[in-house]
Structures are given as C-alpha cells and as structure tokens.
C-alpha cells in the first residue's frame, strides 16, 4: 500500500474533531490547525516519517500555538527500538506531542503516543540522581585522558581500567599478590578483591587461595596501554 502525506489528513482531522476542535488544513504554513473555542491553538505538522525536519518545523510552530503535535505513519518496528524511545524523550523535552496513524487497520487508527505537555527538568534530574553521581564518580576516577571523543571502535579507557592497569603493573613488578598488598599503592583491598572476583578484563588469574598473578591477556595489556600506564605512574609520583 503506497501511502502519501495527504493520506494523514482525514484520520488526523477526525481525531482532532473528536477532541472538540474546529479544524482547518494549510493555514499560513501550518499543515493542520485546530482550535478549542476562540483562543487555544493546536498545530499539527504531518510527515510520513519522524525526522529532524519535521521536529524543526514543529518547534517553529510553538511560537504561535498553544499545543503542537507531529503526526506520522505508525511504524510497528520502529516503536520497539531504543532509538525511538530516545527520540520520544527528545520530543518530550521539547514539549511536543506525537500522533501516529495505523494504516494497516480497515479504517485508519490514530494513536496519541505523546501529549504536548510541559517537561519538568528538575524532576527529571532528581530521577536521574544516581546516574548523575556515577558520571561524576567516573570523571573523578580518571587520571589520564587518552580517549578520543566520538570514538566507536577504539577501546575506551575508564577509571576501572586505570585501576586494573596499576594493579597489573604492581603484580608485574612484585609477583603474585593478595588484595591487601595493593594498599601500598593506595588502592583499597575491598576494591581489589571485587576486581579479582569479577576479573572482568581477564587480566588476572588465581595462583592459590587469595593470591593472584597476571594472565597472558594482562601481560599483553601492559604493553598495549604502555603510554597510559606511563602517564598514570608519572601523575602518582608528582
């Protein structure tokens, strides 16, 4: 079934009229306009797919409208994706509503996916406090800055990896160690015990009860991250 942008007109118009709106299409550049009484203006921007162009148009309509919706075809696959959920959050933060039209039904069905309500930024920050603290904690953990912004294939150096690198170096210099041995380089035995237990990077291997040495992967890491290690050691010595 070939759907045109104009096919969105009738189902969206019917939906607005069910909300008690008087509706007109193509009003001074607005794809569709509805009015509650004589004051409340609702602007609807129609597009087959949700994209940046229609979002920009909708934001522009906010200067002359009380409520703004974007209306697109309902994409059954897209609505289940993380990308769509992130886009919804963007629309929510912009105070934009979203309508989708399901053309698979015998009679097109309009879904109100998102209402154009004011976004509470302070509430959003409160709900994400734990993540905010984790971001600050990760920032403060890092001693080096060898990562390149925008990298997708390059391995990322994290605060955790820096700690593992120091521990690997300590083992390379002193032989297999217990968790408490790393307090000499100011890393708590509790953190080291957790690191050995998870061995997330596969850099360590158990030698005997409570004693760990370097795996072949760990030895390779000391060479791979030689520049990072040199920087960290230099920072610790100053």
C-alpha positions as CSV (number, residue, x, y, z in Angstrom):
1,X,0.0,0.0,0.0
2,X,1.5,3.3,-1.1
3,X,0.8,6.0,1.5
4,X,1.1,9.7,0.7
5,X,1.5,12.5,3.2
6,X,-2.0,13.7,2.3
7,X,-3.4,10.4,3.4
8,X,-2.7,11.5,7.0
9,X,-5.1,14.4,6.7
10,X,-8.5,12.7,7.1
11,X,-7.7,10.5,10.1
12,X,-5.9,13.3,11.9
13,X,-8.7,15.8,11.2
14,X,-11.2,13.3,12.5
15,X,-9.1,12.7,15.7
16,X,-8.9,16.5,16.4
17,X,-12.7,16.9,15.9
18,X,-13.3,14.1,18.4
19,X,-11.3,16.3,20.9
20,X,-13.8,19.1,20.3
21,X,-11.7,21.1,17.8
22,X,-12.7,23.1,14.8
23,X,-10.1,22.1,12.1
24,X,-8.6,23.7,9.0
25,X,-5.7,22.5,6.9
26,X,-2.8,24.5,5.4
27,X,-3.3,27.7,7.5
28,X,-0.4,30.1,6.8
29,X,2.2,27.3,6.5
30,X,0.7,25.1,9.3
31,X,-0.2,21.7,7.9
32,X,-3.3,21.4,10.1
33,X,-4.7,23.7,12.7
34,X,-7.3,23.0,15.4
35,X,-8.9,25.4,17.8
36,X,-10.6,24.9,21.1
37,X,-13.1,27.7,21.4
38,X,-11.6,31.0,20.2
39,X,-8.2,31.0,21.9
40,X,-6.4,27.6,22.2
41,X,-4.5,26.9,19.0
42,X,-3.3,23.3,18.2
43,X,-0.8,23.0,15.4
44,X,-0.1,19.6,13.7
45,X,2.8,19.0,11.4
46,X,2.4,16.0,9.1
47,X,5.2,13.8,7.7
48,X,5.3,10.2,6.6
49,X,8.3,9.5,8.9
50,X,9.6,11.2,12.1
51,X,12.8,13.1,11.2
52,X,14.7,16.3,12.2
53,X,13.0,18.4,9.5
54,X,9.5,17.9,11.0
55,X,10.8,18.3,14.5
56,X,12.3,21.7,13.5
57,X,9.0,22.7,11.9
58,X,7.1,21.7,15.0
59,X,9.4,23.8,17.2
60,X,8.9,26.7,14.9
61,X,5.1,26.4,15.3
62,X,5.4,26.7,19.1
63,X,5.9,30.4,18.7
64,X,2.3,30.9,17.5
65,X,0.5,27.8,19.0
66,X,-0.5,26.6,22.5
67,X,0.0,22.9,21.7
68,X,2.0,21.3,18.9
69,X,1.8,17.7,17.6
70,X,3.8,15.9,15.0
71,X,1.8,13.3,13.0
72,X,3.4,10.4,11.2
73,X,2.6,6.9,9.9
74,X,2.8,4.3,12.6
75,X,5.9,2.2,12.2
76,X,5.4,-1.0,14.0
77,X,9.1,-2.0,14.0
78,X,10.5,1.5,14.9
79,X,8.3,2.0,18.0
80,X,10.0,-1.0,19.7
81,X,13.6,0.3,19.2
82,X,15.8,2.1,21.7
83,X,16.3,4.8,19.1
84,X,12.6,5.6,19.0
85,X,12.5,5.8,22.8
86,X,15.3,8.3,22.8
87,X,13.5,10.3,20.1
88,X,10.4,10.3,22.3
89,X,12.4,11.7,25.2
90,X,13.7,14.5,22.9
91,X,10.2,15.3,21.9
92,X,9.0,15.3,25.5
93,X,11.8,17.7,26.5
94,X,10.7,20.0,23.6
95,X,7.1,19.9,24.8
96,X,6.0,18.3,21.5
97,X,3.2,15.8,21.1
98,X,3.3,12.8,18.8
99,X,0.4,11.2,16.8
100,X,0.8,8.1,14.6
101,X,-1.7,6.7,12.1
102,X,-2.0,3.0,11.7
103,X,-3.0,2.3,8.1
104,X,-3.0,-1.5,8.5
105,X,-6.4,-1.4,10.1
106,X,-9.5,-1.5,7.9
107,X,-10.1,2.1,9.0
108,X,-7.0,4.2,9.9
109,X,-6.5,4.4,13.6
110,X,-4.8,7.4,15.3
111,X,-2.6,6.8,18.4
112,X,-1.6,9.6,20.7
113,X,1.9,8.4,21.6
114,X,2.9,11.5,23.4
115,X,1.0,14.5,24.8
116,X,2.5,18.0,24.3
117,X,2.9,18.7,28.0
118,X,5.5,20.9,29.8
119,X,8.6,18.9,30.6
120,X,9.7,19.0,34.3
121,X,13.5,19.3,34.0
122,X,14.1,19.4,37.8
123,X,12.0,16.3,38.3
124,X,14.0,14.6,35.5
125,X,17.3,15.5,37.2
126,X,16.0,14.1,40.5
127,X,15.0,10.8,38.9
128,X,18.5,10.5,37.4
129,X,20.5,11.5,40.5
130,X,22.1,8.1,40.9
131,X,23.3,8.1,37.3
132,X,24.5,11.7,37.7
133,X,26.6,10.7,40.7
134,X,28.0,7.7,38.8
135,X,29.1,10.1,35.9
136,X,30.8,12.4,38.4
137,X,32.4,9.5,40.1
138,X,33.8,8.1,36.8
139,X,35.1,11.5,35.8
140,X,36.9,11.9,39.1
141,X,38.4,8.4,39.0
142,X,40.2,9.0,35.7
143,X,43.8,10.1,35.8
144,X,44.5,10.0,32.1
145,X,42.7,11.5,29.1
146,X,43.7,9.3,26.2
147,X,40.1,8.7,24.9
148,X,39.0,10.5,21.7
149,X,35.5,12.0,21.7
150,X,33.3,10.3,19.1
151,X,35.2,7.0,19.1
152,X,33.1,4.0,18.3
153,X,35.7,1.3,17.5
154,X,38.5,2.4,19.8
155,X,38.8,0.9,23.2
156,X,37.7,3.3,25.9
157,X,40.0,4.0,29.0
158,X,37.8,4.1,32.1
159,X,38.6,4.7,35.8
160,X,38.2,1.0,36.4
161,X,40.6,0.0,33.7
162,X,43.1,2.5,35.0
163,X,42.9,0.8,38.4
164,X,43.3,-2.6,36.8
165,X,46.3,-1.3,34.9
166,X,48.0,-0.2,38.1
167,X,47.3,-3.5,39.8
168,X,48.7,-5.4,36.8
169,X,51.8,-3.3,36.9
170,X,52.2,-3.9,40.6
171,X,52.0,-7.7,40.1
172,X,54.4,-7.5,37.2
173,X,56.9,-5.7,39.5
174,X,56.4,-7.8,42.6
175,X,54.9,-11.1,41.5
176,X,51.5,-12.6,42.6
177,X,49.8,-10.6,45.3
178,X,47.0,-10.6,47.8
179,X,44.3,-7.9,47.8
180,X,45.8,-6.2,50.9
181,X,49.2,-5.8,49.1
182,X,47.7,-3.1,46.9
183,X,47.1,-0.8,49.8
184,X,50.8,0.1,49.3
185,X,49.8,1.8,46.1
186,X,46.7,3.4,47.7
187,X,44.1,1.0,46.2
188,X,41.8,-0.4,48.9
189,X,41.8,-4.2,49.4
190,X,38.0,-4.2,49.1
191,X,38.1,-2.8,45.5
192,X,40.9,-5.2,44.6
193,X,39.0,-8.2,46.0
194,X,36.0,-7.2,43.9
195,X,38.2,-6.7,40.8
196,X,39.8,-10.2,41.2
197,X,36.4,-11.8,41.8
198,X,34.8,-10.4,38.7
199,X,38.0,-10.4,36.6
200,X,36.0,-8.5,34.0
201,X,39.0,-7.8,31.8
202,X,40.5,-11.3,32.2
203,X,43.8,-9.7,33.1
204,X,44.3,-11.8,36.3
205,X,44.5,-15.4,37.2
206,X,44.3,-17.2,40.6
207,X,47.6,-18.7,41.7
208,X,46.4,-20.0,45.0
209,X,43.8,-19.1,47.6
210,X,43.6,-15.3,47.8
211,X,46.7,-14.8,45.6
212,X,46.5,-13.6,42.0
213,X,49.0,-13.2,39.2
214,X,48.9,-11.9,35.6
215,X,47.2,-13.8,32.8
216,X,48.6,-13.6,29.3
217,X,45.9,-11.1,28.5
218,X,47.1,-9.0,31.4
219,X,50.7,-9.1,30.3
220,X,49.6,-8.0,26.8
221,X,47.6,-5.1,28.3
222,X,50.7,-3.7,30.0
223,X,52.3,-3.4,26.5
224,X,49.1,-2.2,24.8
225,X,48.5,0.5,27.3
226,X,52.1,1.4,27.9
227,X,51.5,5.1,27.2
228,X,48.6,5.3,29.6
229,X,50.5,3.5,32.3
230,X,53.5,5.8,32.0
231,X,51.2,8.8,32.3
232,X,49.4,7.4,35.4
233,X,52.7,6.5,37.1
234,X,54.1,9.9,36.4
235,X,51.0,11.6,37.9
236,X,51.2,9.4,41.0
237,X,54.8,10.4,41.5
238,X,54.2,14.1,41.4
